[in-house]
């Protein structure tokens, strides 16, 4: 029987809009300019930088128009000192090979070289836009790491401290409206850089924990703690600890009264969701030295809300305004359009428009707009094992989430953030934890999570591997700034002070005062959330057996860290390191790019790859490495699916994969690598996290069906077919089932494999609806090997696959077409297996006219399997500006099929 499969991902997500050139920070006003100078921003602003110790003139002079900065180097802003030095070729790229390895001494380390080595001035010039006339003018800094002095036109306008603080300065009187303005910012590194060496860093913790963060001293700062070194990133740290103006500098105009920190709080009469009460909080700031009287206007068009309130502000007054349903009955909404997380409903976002018009003013004054979702997020431990669960709009949500770790050198951009979160959404992730040793993510990050239905757990810069911040007032200032910035997002779901440590006294009270609508816990491993693991490559049979961690059972309750690695694909491997280190593999370099060997990529993972036969080349090794990673990634999700809310053998409320995005180029990649090239891990996660998913258990040989939707499905048919190596059908089973809402059909049937089946064989599961229409499928490879217990490399999911090399060659036929718009190029490729053998791990790869992979590229599916006669339609989208007028080459191949090329002309 022949099937044509269309990926559900693009059918369900046609509303995706490609990222446009813009900013990671939300604009403070409709009259706003970002003073950015990097390879992404299309602006006319240029920044320069120079080491403080090399400058002999005063700050007053170098921030004045008369000073010539001819001998300063071009700088990357937003960015860091080291990124700017690399851009100027002072140092080689730390990301290539082991250039960053501390022992090599290629790039001086802050702790060894001293603070002054990375202490720099940054300088730019700008004009005031003509439309700022008669307005208040502001300079806003969205993030500087770590301490800074800010000078404008020869005057010191202020200082900043802490990486996650933002601050704006009124420059109305100081700004030159008719000529150049000179901005100079002196940026000093963290107070205590710490060492990446482990001396005197012995602290208690769970088995295998507290082996990161160098000597722990980095934690005394309010900064990105992982920059001193961790086992999932550069193991010995980032050499400058990410010193610099790392977020956008904004120049904006306003009326005399600012509207700030808008926060919409929703209350639903649960379990009833047919009405909602909205409370709006905001700050009004009189930025003048005289009284301001005026009217605050409020409008939410698609909810029919429009009202106003008279306000009088004293000179210089900041006032918190609360607008309640008791005062304004329009804030009681009938039949609201609710915001739901992924698979639970739509992600509707309302737009709130605010305007303050001063009495007698000829113009609108200050305007502010924001989006909000009507939803109520709660969390409790009302579970059989007291594990934590999350509820949205009163409905329990099974968490299939991940840990998000930031780009290690803060090489962030709008396009990169969009690509990473679109891959995340495609995978089926419904929850992200912002790990505590990372950063407070951007406004754009939360905006996309709002749109994609991804809940966010925000954690605040304390870890069990590092010391506490020494300046608690600075910590609380950064905490307050961050919570006020993120709290209004529909995706913002939970607050946690620390990773595997504890809170600073007073944090809980401050967070609750700023945002009483969300849950909070002092650290990541308490309050119904147990400690994590495993993190490294392990035998996937142990996932099913629940023995993959030496800490005991981990497939139960809520696990905040449980994951596995995968090797990047061949094209990315070639970008990772010098050719001489690739093959035969230079273990020293491969292990350095694996967090110091933490994920066992050169040991246990390699052993698993060799279960498919000793690789004869790098190409062969890279292909087989995808089989290993794909197996582990999907197996993890399916084990957790099986135990959802007690449907399986245990009660589980949620999993956060450790981790799914690559902070640096590394041999231990995840859903996609640092170059934004997806691995098979993305597509096998997408399969395992499909909202309706038939799945096979390698330990029990049973087949179950998972449902992530809030509705039930009746009369569906589940079919399992077992194939020999020669694609011959050996066994067929089927059953008609009623699938429970948001539940699981456990062990619908058990497969008894024929005795005469080949050593390597295949299982195909297909789910159809009550009219026979295709719904979902899953394809598995299995061996006859016996599983001999935990910590062995044995079992039908991992060993005995050498005969895969004897798969008969097959042929593929690919037909492709394209459509182009201003923002994207869409390619539809129909791939058909025209041979007589299975096409195993069929891969599509888009390349430019020189054969270099195009990335990011959003394939609806990849690394799939086609039986003889089967065909599959794959849709691929890429940003239009990646190619422009160039030729696109589409390569199609499989493990046992010859590569085919289709040329797509404009």
NORNOR-V291733 format. One record per run of one state. SS is the DSSP state (h for helix, s for strand, l for the rest). FROM is the first residue (numbers start at 1). LEN is the number of residues. If there is no record, write none. Layout:
# NORNOR-V291733
SS_FROM_LEN / SS_FROM_LEN
This chain:
# NORNOR-V291733
l_1_3 / s_4_3 / l_7_1 / h_8_5 / l_13_19 / s_32_3 / l_35_2 / s_37_1 / l_38_9 / s_47_5 / h_52_3 / l_55_4 / h_59_4 / l_63_10 / s_73_3 / l_76_1 / s_77_1 / l_78_3 / h_81_7 / l_88_14 / h_102_3 / l_105_5 / h_110_4 / l_114_1 / h_115_4 / l_119_1 / s_120_7 / l_127_3 / h_130_3 / l_133_3 / s_136_6 / l_142_3 / s_145_1 / l_146_1 / s_147_6 / l_153_2 / s_155_7 / l_162_5 / s_167_4 / l_171_10 / s_181_8 / l_189_28 / h_217_4 / l_221_4 / h_225_4 / l_229_15 / s_244_1 / l_245_4 / s_249_6 / l_255_2 / s_257_12 / l_269_6 / s_275_12 / l_287_5 / s_292_9 / h_301_3 / l_304_1 / s_305_9 / l_314_4 / s_318_6 / l_324_5 / h_329_3 / s_332_3 / l_335_3 / s_338_2 / l_340_7 / s_347_1 / l_348_2 / s_350_9 / l_359_7 / s_366_7 / l_373_1 / s_374_1 / l_375_2 / s_377_4 / l_381_8 / s_389_4 / l_393_2 / s_395_3 / l_398_1 / s_399_6 / l_405_9 / h_414_14 / l_428_3 / s_431_4 / l_435_8 / h_443_10 / l_453_2 / s_455_5 / l_460_3 / s_463_1 / l_464_8 / h_472_15 / l_487_5 / s_492_8 / l_500_7 / h_507_8 / l_515_4 / s_519_5 / l_524_6 / s_530_1 / l_531_10 / h_541_5 / l_546_11 / s_557_6 / l_563_3 / s_566_1 / l_567_3 / h_570_7 / l_577_2 / h_579_4 / l_583_4 / h_587_6 / l_593_11 / h_604_9 / l_613_5 / h_618_25 / l_643_1 / s_644_1 / l_645_7 / s_652_6 / l_658_11 / s_669_1 / l_670_2 / s_672_1 / l_673_5 / s_678_1 / l_679_1 / h_680_9 / l_689_3 / s_692_5 / l_697_5 / s_702_6 / l_708_5 / s_713_11 / l_724_5 / s_729_11 / l_740_4 / s_744_7 / l_751_9 / s_760_9 / l_769_5 / s_774_10 / l_784_18 / h_802_5 / l_807_3 / s_810_1 / l_811_1 / s_812_9 / l_821_3 / s_824_10 / l_834_5 / s_839_9 / l_848_5 / s_853_1 / l_854_4 / s_858_2 / l_860_4 / s_864_3 / l_867_4 / s_871_9 / h_880_3 / l_883_5 / s_888_7 / l_895_2 / s_897_8 / l_905_2
